[in-house]
Amino acid sequence: MIKVWIAGSNGQIGRALNDILDPLEIEVLNTDVDDLDITNTEEVLNFGIVNRPDVIINCCGVTDTDLCEKEPEHAYRVNALGARNLSIVARKNGAKIVQLSTDDVFDGQSKKPYTEFDDTNPLTVYGASKRAGENYVKEFTHKHFIIRSNWVYGKGGNNFVNRVLEMAEQGKTLSVAGDQFGSPTSAKDLARMILYLISTNEYGTYHVTCSGVCNRYEFAQEILRLSGKNVELKAVPTEQSDLSSVRPPYAVLDNFILRIIDMYDMPDWKESLEEYMKERIYEIRGQRVILDSDLSEIYGYTTKAFNQQVKNNIEKFDEDFMFELTDDEVEDLRSNFLTANLNSKSRYNPHVFTEQGLYMLMTVLKGPLAVKQSKALIRTFKRMKDYILENRDLIGQRELLQLSMETANNRIEISKINSDMISLEKQISDVAEGLKDVVTKSELADMMNSFISDDDEKWLMFNAKFSSADEVYESIYRQAKSSIYVVDNYIGLRTLVHLKNSPTGVNIILFSDNVGNNKLHNIEYTDFRKEYPTVKLSMKKTGGIFHDRFIVLDYGTADWIRNIKFQFPTLETVCLLSRV
C-alpha cells in the first residue's frame, strides 16, 4: 500500500481525488490550510519526516486571479514557496510529487493550442507565481509530474459552473466573455489522470484537459441547458463580463505528451460537464442519499404527488430508508452543490432516500407510469450491468461499486418486485434509449451491477432441517462471544452482509486471498467498514492454502470446545458449509 499526501484536500481536485481513490490500495494523508501551512518550511518538513509519504499531490494554491494581483506576496508565498517546501520533502523521502499548475503560465496570444514544449510567458501574477512553483519543483526533484489544466470545475469549488448557476438561480441576466477560449475540465477526470500518472515513472510536464474547445459564453450556454434554467445570456468582451476575470484570451492546451505516448484519452468536455451537472447522489449523515425531487422526476411524478405516495406507505420507510433534511443540511447542500434540485419556494425541507429506500420505492409506487418506469429501470440497469462487467477495466472502481454494499443487503426486497418485471430482464431494450428516457444519472444506473445472481438462494441442512444459507450463516455468527474467524479464499460481498449483525464487540477476522469471479472488492470492504463502524472487521492473507470454508467461533476460549461439542451435531456443520 502506498502512502499519498494530498495537500489542499478540501479543494475541488483534492475532493475528487478522495472520491475515486481506492483506500485499500492507497493510504491517504489529507491536509488543508487549517491542518498544515505549506508556506511554513519547518512545519512541512516535520510532517514529511513523521509521515514519510510515497507521493505528494499539491492541490494548494491561490487561484483567485484578482486577489493575486492585489496581494502578489501572498500569491508567491503559497503558489511558489509552498511548492518549494513540498518538493524538498519529496526529495528527502525519495517520493514522487504532483504539482498542479495552470494555462496562465502562457500569454494567451497564440492562435493554436499550447503544447508542453512551448515557451511560457505569464501576464498575470497568478500565472507567474504558478510558473515559479513549477520551476521550484523541477529544481528540487526529478520525480515530478507537473500538470497544467484549465477551466477546472468540481464539487465545493468557487468555479465558473457554480458561479453561473448561482446567478441563474437569482434570475439575473448573465454577461459572459465571448473572447476567452479554453477546454472546461472536470476535477474528477483530472483526478483520474493524476492517479494514473503516480502509478508510473513517466515523469515530466503534462497538459491535461478535457477534449474540445469553447469560449466562456458557449460554456455558460451548456451549463444553463443542462440545468434547465431559463435566463438571458449575453456574449460580451471580457472587460464587460460579470463572470470572467481578465485572463489570457486563448487558454487552449494541447495534451501533446499524452497523445504521442498513447497514454490516456481525456473525455469530451460536454460529456464530463453533463456527468457533473446530473450528479444526484449526495453524502449526508454518512450515507449516500437521493433527493425526493430527483426520484420524482425519474418516476414521472410531481414532487408533491411522489411524497404523498410515500406518506401513504410511511410504515415501510424507517429512518435508514428515508429522512427529512434539517435547515442546516439544506443550506449546506445548496451552498456546496449548486446543481442540487432544490425548490427554494417550498415551505418544507426535502426528504432524501438511502439505497434501501430506493429499492423499497419500487415495491410501493403505484399506477401505470410507476410500473412502466420500474420495468424500464430494471431493463436498463440489467443491460448496464452486463456492459459494465464486460468493460470493467475501463470504468472507475468507485463508480462501478459505490452502491453494491446496500444493493446486496436489500436483495430480498428487490426479489419481491412484481414477477412480470423480473421476467422482462431477458427482453432488454436498447441501452442508449433506455438511459436517455429513464435514467438521468449515470451512477444510478451503475447500482444494478451489484444485483445478486439467480443462484443466491442456497439451502443447507442445519440442525436437522433445511434452512436458507443466509439464515445458517447469520445464526452461527450471532452465537459468537469474543471472536469469529472465517477462513475462505473465495469470500464475496455476501459474507459481509452475513456478518453485519454479529454481536457488538466481537473481533472478526477474514482469512482470505480473495480470489474468484465474485471476489470481494476493495470498495465494498471499505464501504462496509464505514457503514458499520461498530463491526470489528479485518482481513488477513492465507497464502492460497485453503479451499473449503472454515468458521471458528471464540477460538482459544473455554466456550470454543463447548460450542463445537454441544451446540452443533457435527464438526462439518459448524466448520464446513456450502459456499454462497
C-alpha positions as semicolon CSV with decimal commas, in nm:
position;residue;x (nm);y (nm);z (nm)
1;M;0,000;0,000;0,000
2;I;0,139;0,338;-0,099
3;K;0,104;0,647;0,118
4;V;-0,023;0,959;-0,060
5;W;-0,023;1,306;0,093
6;I;-0,291;1,531;-0,058
7;A;-0,209;1,890;0,034
8;G;-0,519;2,100;-0,022
9;S;-0,762;1,813;0,028
10;N;-1,068;2,035;0,071
11;G;-1,034;2,190;-0,274
12;Q;-1,222;2,060;-0,573
13;I;-0,932;1,848;-0,703
14;G;-0,850;1,719;-0,354
15;R;-1,213;1,617;-0,305
16;A;-1,223;1,448;-0,643
17;L;-0,909;1,250;-0,560
18;N;-1,061;1,128;-0,235
19;D;-1,381;1,031;-0,416
20;I;-1,215;0,800;-0,664
21;L;-0,903;0,659;-0,498
22;D;-0,905;0,309;-0,351
23;P;-0,838;0,328;0,025
24;L;-0,725;-0,035;0,035
25;E;-0,451;0,044;-0,216
26;I;-0,370;0,398;-0,105
27;E;-0,324;0,530;0,249
28;V;-0,428;0,894;0,233
29;L;-0,282;1,181;0,433
30;N;-0,527;1,469;0,387
31;T;-0,424;1,819;0,493
32;D;-0,563;2,162;0,421
33;V;-0,482;2,514;0,530
34;D;-0,637;2,462;0,875
35;D;-0,427;2,148;0,929
36;L;-0,091;2,250;0,788
37;D;0,052;2,568;0,639
38;I;0,257;2,468;0,334
39;T;0,433;2,807;0,342
40;N;0,584;2,717;0,679
41;T;0,901;2,530;0,585
42;E;0,966;2,374;0,926
43;E;0,605;2,260;0,964
44;V;0,608;2,097;0,622
45;L;0,942;1,923;0,679
46;N;0,832;1,787;1,018
47;F;0,512;1,649;0,867
48;G;0,711;1,481;0,592
49;I;0,962;1,330;0,838
50;V;0,690;1,188;1,061
51;N;0,460;1,053;0,789
52;R;0,707;0,970;0,509
53;P;0,468;0,983;0,210
54;D;0,545;0,793;-0,109
55;V;0,360;1,051;-0,320
56;I;0,280;1,419;-0,258
57;I;-0,003;1,580;-0,455
58;N;0,000;1,959;-0,426
59;C;-0,356;2,081;-0,477
60;C;-0,291;2,401;-0,279
61;G;-0,295;2,737;-0,445
62;V;-0,426;3,090;-0,451
63;T;-0,638;3,071;-0,767
64;D;-0,832;3,398;-0,736
65;T;-0,662;3,600;-1,007
66;D;-0,790;3,932;-0,876
67;L;-0,661;3,853;-0,526
68;C;-0,322;3,758;-0,673
69;E;-0,297;4,098;-0,841
70;K;-0,388;4,274;-0,517
71;E;-0,166;4,060;-0,292
72;P;0,127;3,931;-0,501
73;E;0,336;3,842;-0,196
74;H;0,062;3,611;-0,072
75;A;0,031;3,456;-0,418
76;Y;0,403;3,381;-0,443
77;R;0,419;3,258;-0,084
78;V;0,155;2,990;-0,148
79;N;0,194;2,913;-0,517
80;A;0,574;2,923;-0,531
81;L;0,727;2,877;-0,184
82;G;0,461;2,624;-0,084
83;A;0,552;2,415;-0,389
84;R;0,921;2,451;-0,300
85;N;0,864;2,321;0,055
86;L;0,667;2,019;-0,065
87;S;0,929;1,936;-0,329
88;I;1,201;1,944;-0,062
89;V;1,006;1,685;0,136
90;A;0,964;1,478;-0,180
91;R;1,340;1,479;-0,242
92;K;1,423;1,390;0,120
93;N;1,180;1,095;0,115
94;G;1,250;0,985;-0,240
95;A;0,881;1,048;-0,305
96;K;0,702;1,140;-0,624
97;I;0,535;1,482;-0,636
98;V;0,243;1,608;-0,843
99;Q;0,234;1,985;-0,891
100;L;-0,094;2,129;-1,018
101;S;-0,038;2,424;-1,249
102;T;-0,233;2,631;-1,499
103;D;-0,268;2,760;-1,854
104;D;-0,195;3,108;-1,714
105;V;0,177;3,035;-1,748
106;F;0,120;3,125;-2,117
107;D;0,035;3,471;-2,252
108;G;-0,275;3,360;-2,443
109;Q;-0,165;3,523;-2,768
110;S;-0,126;3,201;-2,964
111;K;-0,363;3,104;-3,244
112;K;-0,315;2,731;-3,182
113;P;-0,323;2,513;-2,868
114;Y;-0,015;2,529;-2,647
115;T;0,199;2,217;-2,610
116;E;0,428;2,128;-2,322
117;F;0,724;2,244;-2,535
118;D;0,602;2,599;-2,594
119;D;0,774;2,880;-2,406
120;T;0,588;3,021;-2,108
121;N;0,518;3,393;-2,077
122;P;0,272;3,468;-1,795
123;L;0,100;3,806;-1,798
124;T;-0,066;3,779;-1,457
125;V;0,067;3,744;-1,103
126;Y;-0,127;3,419;-1,074
127;G;0,042;3,275;-1,383
128;A;0,388;3,399;-1,283
129;S;0,358;3,257;-0,929
130;K;0,245;2,919;-1,062
131;R;0,536;2,912;-1,307
132;A;0,771;2,984;-1,018
133;G;0,618;2,688;-0,836
134;E;0,682;2,468;-1,142
135;N;1,047;2,578;-1,151
136;Y;1,100;2,503;-0,783
137;V;0,960;2,151;-0,827
138;K;1,185;2,088;-1,128
139;E;1,486;2,220;-0,936
140;F;1,444;2,013;-0,621
141;T;1,336;1,671;-0,752
142;H;1,335;1,482;-1,079
143;K;1,050;1,254;-0,966
144;H;0,785;1,509;-1,055
145;F;0,465;1,537;-1,254
146;I;0,374;1,894;-1,340
147;I;0,015;1,903;-1,461
148;R;-0,128;2,208;-1,633
149;S;-0,501;2,227;-1,682
150;N;-0,761;2,496;-1,732
151;W;-1,120;2,590;-1,654
152;V;-1,137;2,323;-1,383
153;Y;-1,466;2,268;-1,201
154;G;-1,575;2,024;-0,931
155;K;-1,755;1,982;-0,600
156;G;-1,707;2,255;-0,346
157;G;-1,515;2,490;-0,567
158;N;-1,582;2,856;-0,647
159;N;-1,565;2,772;-1,015
160;F;-1,727;2,908;-1,328
161;V;-2,001;2,642;-1,332
162;N;-2,113;2,723;-0,981
163;R;-2,098;3,098;-1,039
164;V;-2,319;3,066;-1,347
165;L;-2,571;2,853;-1,159
166;E;-2,574;3,089;-0,861
167;M;-2,651;3,391;-1,076
168;A;-2,908;3,198;-1,279
169;E;-3,081;3,096;-0,956
170;Q;-3,121;3,467;-0,881
171;G;-3,278;3,520;-1,223
172;K;-3,010;3,765;-1,331
173;T;-2,909;3,834;-1,690
174;L;-2,566;3,686;-1,748
175;S;-2,298;3,874;-1,938
176;V;-2,026;3,626;-2,025
177;A;-1,697;3,669;-2,209
178;G;-1,715;3,559;-2,570
179;D;-1,345;3,627;-2,631
180;Q;-1,190;3,377;-2,385
181;F;-1,126;3,026;-2,518
182;G;-1,039;2,711;-2,328
183;S;-1,131;2,349;-2,252
184;P;-1,360;2,303;-1,950
185;T;-1,216;2,020;-1,740
186;S;-1,385;1,813;-1,472
187;A;-1,191;1,780;-1,147
188;K;-1,291;1,413;-1,140
189;D;-1,139;1,349;-1,484
190;L;-0,826;1,535;-1,380
191;A;-0,807;1,327;-1,061
192;R;-0,831;1,004;-1,261
193;M;-0,534;1,117;-1,470
194;I;-0,333;1,206;-1,158
195;L;-0,391;0,866;-1,000
196;Y;-0,288;0,700;-1,323
197;L;0,033;0,902;-1,351
198;I;0,153;0,835;-0,997
199;S;0,142;0,463;-1,073
200;T;0,405;0,521;-1,343
201;N;0,756;0,662;-1,371
202;E;0,665;0,883;-1,667
203;Y;0,797;1,200;-1,505
204;G;0,771;1,541;-1,669
205;T;0,527;1,816;-1,760
206;Y;0,180;1,734;-1,891
207;H;-0,115;1,923;-2,028
208;V;-0,435;1,758;-1,907
209;T;-0,769;1,897;-2,019
210;C;-1,093;1,752;-2,147
211;S;-1,109;1,740;-2,525
212;G;-1,281;2,008;-2,731
213;V;-1,269;2,388;-2,725
214;C;-1,527;2,655;-2,648
215;N;-1,548;3,014;-2,529
216;R;-1,688;3,120;-2,193
217;Y;-2,023;3,213;-2,350
218;E;-2,062;2,866;-2,506
219;F;-1,958;2,709;-2,175
220;A;-2,229;2,905;-1,993
221;Q;-2,484;2,810;-2,260
222;E;-2,421;2,442;-2,200
223;I;-2,439;2,485;-1,821
224;L;-2,777;2,655;-1,846
225;R;-2,908;2,399;-2,094
226;L;-2,819;2,107;-1,871
227;S;-2,956;2,279;-1,559
228;G;-3,285;2,365;-1,729
229;K;-3,257;2,728;-1,615
230;N;-3,404;2,989;-1,846
231;V;-3,224;3,321;-1,806
232;E;-3,097;3,576;-2,053
233;L;-2,739;3,521;-2,162
234;K;-2,520;3,776;-2,345
235;A;-2,180;3,735;-2,510
236;V;-1,963;4,036;-2,427
237;P;-1,592;4,132;-2,421
238;T;-1,405;4,023;-2,108
239;E;-1,394;4,370;-1,958
240;Q;-1,778;4,384;-1,964
241;S;-1,832;4,036;-1,823
242;D;-1,993;3,973;-1,485
243;L;-1,832;3,631;-1,451
244;S;-1,491;3,643;-1,615
245;S;-1,174;3,798;-1,478
246;V;-0,902;3,923;-1,707
247;R;-0,723;3,609;-1,821
248;P;-0,522;3,503;-2,124
249;P;-0,772;3,515;-2,411
250;Y;-0,662;3,184;-2,568
251;A;-0,607;2,928;-2,290
252;V;-0,634;2,613;-2,501
253;L;-0,386;2,343;-2,404
254;D;-0,287;2,056;-2,630
255;N;-0,250;1,723;-2,443
256;F;0,050;1,665;-2,667
257;I;0,259;1,436;-2,446
258;L;-0,040;1,221;-2,350
259;R;-0,120;1,183;-2,718
260;I;0,224;1,100;-2,856
261;I;0,297;0,836;-2,590
262;D;-0,056;0,697;-2,626
263;M;-0,109;0,708;-2,251
264;Y;-0,458;0,830;-2,175
265;D;-0,754;0,980;-2,360
266;M;-0,947;1,256;-2,187
267;P;-1,324;1,267;-2,246
268;D;-1,511;1,538;-2,433
269;W;-1,582;1,844;-2,218
270;K;-1,958;1,833;-2,285
271;E;-1,982;1,472;-2,168
272;S;-1,791;1,546;-1,848
273;L;-2,000;1,855;-1,780
274;E;-2,320;1,654;-1,821
275;E;-2,194;1,394;-1,574
276;Y;-2,118;1,669;-1,322
277;M;-2,445;1,855;-1,374
278;K;-2,659;1,544;-1,338
279;E;-2,488;1,410;-1,031
280;R;-2,773;1,326;-0,797
281;I;-2,617;1,119;-0,520
282;Y;-2,504;1,312;-0,214
283;E;-2,344;1,208;0,114
284;I;-2,544;1,327;0,416
285;R;-2,514;1,193;0,771
286;G;-2,256;0,947;0,647
287;Q;-2,498;0,792;0,397
288;R;-2,538;0,820;0,021
289;V;-2,882;0,961;-0,049
290;I;-3,100;1,084;-0,337
291;L;-3,338;1,383;-0,315
292;D;-3,712;1,327;-0,338
293;S;-3,727;1,579;-0,624
294;D;-3,477;1,376;-0,828
295;L;-3,660;1,049;-0,768
296;S;-3,994;1,205;-0,853
297;E;-3,853;1,308;-1,191
298;I;-3,731;0,956;-1,259
299;Y;-4,071;0,810;-1,173
300;G;-4,268;1,075;-1,358
301;Y;-4,437;1,238;-1,059
302;T;-4,455;1,586;-0,924
303;T;-4,259;1,604;-0,601
304;K;-4,583;1,661;-0,408
305;A;-4,756;1,357;-0,559
306;F;-4,445;1,144;-0,510
307;N;-4,419;1,232;-0,141
308;Q;-4,791;1,164;-0,094
309;Q;-4,747;0,807;-0,216
310;V;-4,456;0,762;0,021
311;K;-4,665;0,910;0,305
312;N;-4,940;0,656;0,233
313;N;-4,684;0,381;0,298
314;I;-4,482;0,558;0,564
315;E;-4,462;0,244;0,783
316;K;-4,225;0,096;0,523
317;F;-3,975;0,382;0,540
318;D;-3,767;0,373;0,856
319;E;-3,506;0,643;0,913
320;D;-3,237;0,434;0,747
321;F;-3,462;0,430;0,437
322;M;-3,568;0,795;0,433
323;F;-3,528;1,110;0,642
324;E;-3,602;1,481;0,624
325;L;-3,314;1,725;0,591
326;T;-3,258;1,986;0,859
327;D;-3,233;2,356;0,776
328;D;-2,855;2,340;0,813
329;E;-2,832;2,036;0,583
330;V;-3,042;2,210;0,317
331;E;-2,824;2,519;0,335
332;D;-2,507;2,310;0,317
333;L;-2,643;2,123;0,016
334;R;-2,743;2,447;-0,151
335;S;-2,400;2,604;-0,088
336;N;-2,179;2,312;-0,186
337;F;-2,386;2,157;-0,464
338;L;-2,543;2,425;-0,677
339;T;-2,656;2,156;-0,919
340;A;-2,883;2,009;-0,649
341;N;-3,253;2,003;-0,742
342;L;-3,383;2,218;-0,456
343;N;-3,704;2,420;-0,461
344;S;-3,632;2,749;-0,288
345;K;-4,005;2,829;-0,268
346;S;-4,108;2,512;-0,086
347;R;-4,233;2,552;0,272
348;Y;-4,094;2,212;0,363
349;N;-3,745;2,072;0,371
350;P;-3,685;1,792;0,119
351;H;-3,675;1,425;0,209
352;V;-3,386;1,207;0,099
353;F;-3,379;0,835;0,032
354;T;-3,099;0,593;0,104
355;E;-3,024;0,294;-0,115
356;Q;-3,264;0,085;0,094
357;G;-3,533;0,345;0,042
358;L;-3,472;0,345;-0,333
359;Y;-3,543;-0,025;-0,356
360;M;-3,846;0,000;-0,130
361;L;-3,990;0,261;-0,365
362;M;-4,001;0,002;-0,642
363;T;-4,240;-0,203;-0,429
364;V;-4,451;0,093;-0,313
365;L;-4,519;0,327;-0,603
366;K;-4,844;0,250;-0,781
367;G;-5,002;0,342;-1,107
368;P;-4,929;0,258;-1,471
369;L;-4,650;0,512;-1,507
370;A;-4,467;0,398;-1,192
371;V;-4,485;0,035;-1,304
372;K;-4,366;0,132;-1,651
373;Q;-4,072;0,324;-1,507
374;S;-3,976;0,042;-1,272
375;K;-3,977;-0,201;-1,564
376;A;-3,771;0,038;-1,772
377;L;-3,525;0,085;-1,486
378;I;-3,480;-0,288;-1,448
379;R;-3,431;-0,342;-1,823
380;T;-3,185;-0,059;-1,849
381;F;-2,995;-0,149;-1,534
382;K;-2,965;-0,513;-1,637
383;R;-2,816;-0,411;-1,969
384;M;-2,587;-0,163;-1,798
385;K;-2,477;-0,433;-1,555
386;D;-2,376;-0,663;-1,839
387;Y;-2,198;-0,383;-2,020
388;I;-2,011;-0,275;-1,710
389;L;-1,897;-0,627;-1,628
390;E;-1,770;-0,673;-1,983
391;N;-1,581;-0,344;-1,969
392;R;-1,488;-0,320;-1,601
393;D;-1,127;-0,230;-1,676
394;L;-1,240;0,087;-1,850
395;I;-1,468;0,209;-1,570
396;G;-1,364;0,373;-1,243
397;Q;-1,391;0,146;-0,942
398;R;-1,589;0,382;-0,728
399;E;-1,844;0,449;-1,000
400;L;-1,873;0,076;-1,056
401;L;-1,922;-0,034;-0,697
402;Q;-2,032;0,258;-0,484
403;L;-2,384;0,117;-0,429
404;S;-2,302;-0,251;-0,419
405;M;-2,299;-0,297;-0,043
406;E;-2,653;-0,190;0,019
407;T;-2,778;-0,349;-0,301
408;A;-2,668;-0,689;-0,172
409;N;-2,817;-0,616;0,166
410;N;-3,155;-0,541;0,009
411;R;-3,169;-0,828;-0,237
412;I;-3,481;-0,973;-0,075
413;E;-3,681;-0,654;-0,120
414;I;-3,571;-0,638;-0,482
415;S;-3,670;-1,000;-0,541
416;K;-4,023;-0,918;-0,427
417;I;-4,082;-0,678;-0,714
418;N;-4,365;-0,795;-0,933
419;S;-4,271;-1,114;-1,114
420;D;-4,365;-0,973;-1,452
421;M;-4,089;-0,714;-1,405
422;I;-3,833;-0,980;-1,333
423;S;-3,933;-1,180;-1,639
424;L;-3,860;-0,882;-1,855
425;E;-3,486;-0,900;-1,783
426;K;-3,437;-1,112;-2,097
427;Q;-3,623;-0,861;-2,311
428;I;-3,361;-0,591;-2,295
429;S;-3,428;-0,263;-2,472
430;D;-3,162;-0,052;-2,634
431;V;-2,943;0,081;-2,354
432;A;-2,889;0,421;-2,508
433;E;-3,258;0,484;-2,546
434;G;-3,323;0,350;-2,200
435;L;-3,068;0,577;-2,041
436;K;-3,187;0,879;-2,237
437;D;-3,551;0,838;-2,148
438;V;-3,533;0,697;-1,796
439;V;-3,204;0,735;-1,616
440;T;-3,066;1,083;-1,581
441;K;-2,775;0,987;-1,354
442;S;-2,501;0,756;-1,471
443;E;-2,410;0,647;-1,117
444;L;-2,772;0,546;-1,054
445;A;-2,753;0,306;-1,345
446;D;-2,438;0,153;-1,202
447;M;-2,616;0,020;-0,898
448;M;-2,769;-0,267;-1,093
449;N;-2,419;-0,401;-1,140
450;S;-2,441;-0,526;-0,787
451;F;-2,767;-0,718;-0,817
452;I;-2,726;-1,068;-0,684
453;S;-2,743;-1,353;-0,934
454;D;-3,027;-1,602;-0,957
455;D;-2,838;-1,876;-0,775
456;D;-2,815;-1,683;-0,450
457;E;-3,085;-1,872;-0,267
458;K;-2,885;-2,170;-0,141
459;W;-3,025;-2,416;0,115
460;L;-2,836;-2,616;0,375
461;M;-2,917;-2,894;0,619
462;F;-2,870;-2,731;0,959
463;N;-2,983;-2,863;1,297
464;A;-3,179;-3,141;1,129
465;K;-3,381;-2,916;0,896
466;F;-3,343;-2,736;0,566
467;S;-3,255;-2,369;0,616
468;S;-3,151;-2,090;0,385
469;A;-2,776;-2,040;0,369
470;D;-2,822;-1,681;0,478
471;E;-3,004;-1,784;0,793
472;V;-2,748;-2,053;0,873
473;Y;-2,451;-1,823;0,849
474;E;-2,616;-1,544;1,045
475;S;-2,732;-1,788;1,312
476;I;-2,379;-1,918;1,357
477;Y;-2,221;-1,571;1,368
478;R;-2,471;-1,446;1,627
479;Q;-2,352;-1,711;1,873
480;A;-2,001;-1,569;1,893
481;K;-1,898;-1,402;2,219
482;S;-1,542;-1,288;2,157
483;S;-1,422;-1,372;1,805
484;I;-1,522;-1,502;1,463
485;Y;-1,263;-1,647;1,226
486;V;-1,377;-1,708;0,867
487;V;-1,123;-1,891;0,653
488;D;-1,211;-1,894;0,284
489;N;-1,023;-1,784;-0,026
490;Y;-1,349;-1,722;-0,213
491;I;-1,534;-1,476;0,004
492;G;-1,767;-1,221;-0,151
493;L;-1,995;-0,936;-0,064
494;R;-2,249;-1,177;0,082
495;T;-2,005;-1,268;0,357
496;L;-2,009;-0,908;0,481
497;V;-2,388;-0,900;0,470
498;H;-2,398;-1,209;0,690
499;L;-2,153;-1,057;0,937
500;K;-2,310;-0,715;0,980
501;N;-2,541;-0,825;1,262
502;S;-2,275;-1,007;1,460
503;P;-2,271;-0,933;1,836
504;T;-2,120;-0,597;1,928
505;G;-1,756;-0,614;2,034
506;V;-1,681;-0,946;1,864
507;N;-1,348;-0,942;1,682
508;I;-1,395;-1,067;1,322
509;I;-1,102;-1,177;1,105
510;L;-1,144;-1,289;0,743
511;F;-0,857;-1,513;0,635
512;S;-0,864;-1,498;0,257
513;D;-0,660;-1,437;-0,053
514;N;-0,983;-1,306;-0,203
515;V;-0,989;-1,477;-0,542
516;G;-1,260;-1,598;-0,777
517;N;-1,512;-1,436;-1,011
518;N;-1,723;-1,293;-0,729
519;K;-1,441;-1,183;-0,503
520;L;-1,486;-0,905;-0,252
521;H;-1,385;-0,570;-0,394
522;N;-1,180;-0,318;-0,200
523;I;-1,452;-0,055;-0,233
524;E;-1,713;-0,292;-0,094
525;Y;-1,491;-0,374;0,201
526;T;-1,420;-0,008;0,272
527;D;-1,784;0,096;0,236
528;F;-1,884;-0,179;0,478
529;R;-1,631;-0,056;0,735
530;K;-1,774;0,296;0,705
531;E;-2,137;0,184;0,715
532;Y;-2,088;-0,045;1,016
533;P;-1,812;0,114;1,225
534;T;-1,905;-0,093;1,532
535;V;-1,826;-0,418;1,349
536;K;-1,463;-0,500;1,433
537;L;-1,356;-0,645;1,098
538;S;-1,014;-0,710;0,948
539;M;-0,864;-0,923;0,670
540;K;-0,550;-1,136;0,650
541;K;-0,399;-1,330;0,360
542;T;-0,372;-1,710;0,375
543;G;-0,113;-1,785;0,110
544;G;-0,354;-1,992;-0,100
545;I;-0,353;-2,300;0,125
546;F;-0,730;-2,316;0,187
547;H;-1,021;-2,410;-0,037
548;D;-1,317;-2,506;0,185
549;R;-1,473;-2,258;0,423
550;F;-1,393;-2,282;0,793
551;I;-1,579;-2,085;1,058
552;V;-1,430;-2,077;1,408
553;L;-1,610;-1,910;1,697
554;D;-1,438;-1,785;2,015
555;Y;-1,108;-1,955;1,937
556;G;-0,892;-2,012;2,244
557;T;-1,173;-1,962;2,494
558;A;-1,348;-2,209;2,719
559;D;-1,660;-2,172;2,507
560;W;-1,481;-2,285;2,194
561;I;-1,481;-2,656;2,269
562;R;-1,823;-2,634;2,431
563;N;-1,976;-2,476;2,120
564;I;-1,836;-2,740;1,890
565;K;-1,929;-3,029;2,118
566;F;-2,274;-2,942;2,231
567;Q;-2,433;-2,677;2,012
568;F;-2,365;-2,843;1,677
569;P;-2,418;-3,210;1,592
570;T;-2,109;-3,245;1,378
571;L;-1,788;-3,060;1,316
572;E;-1,878;-3,037;0,948
573;T;-2,194;-2,845;1,028
574;V;-2,015;-2,562;1,204
575;C;-1,697;-2,554;1,004
576;L;-1,773;-2,670;0,651
577;L;-2,060;-2,505;0,472
578;S;-2,151;-2,493;0,107
579;R;-2,028;-2,169;-0,030
580;V;-2,272;-1,896;-0,126
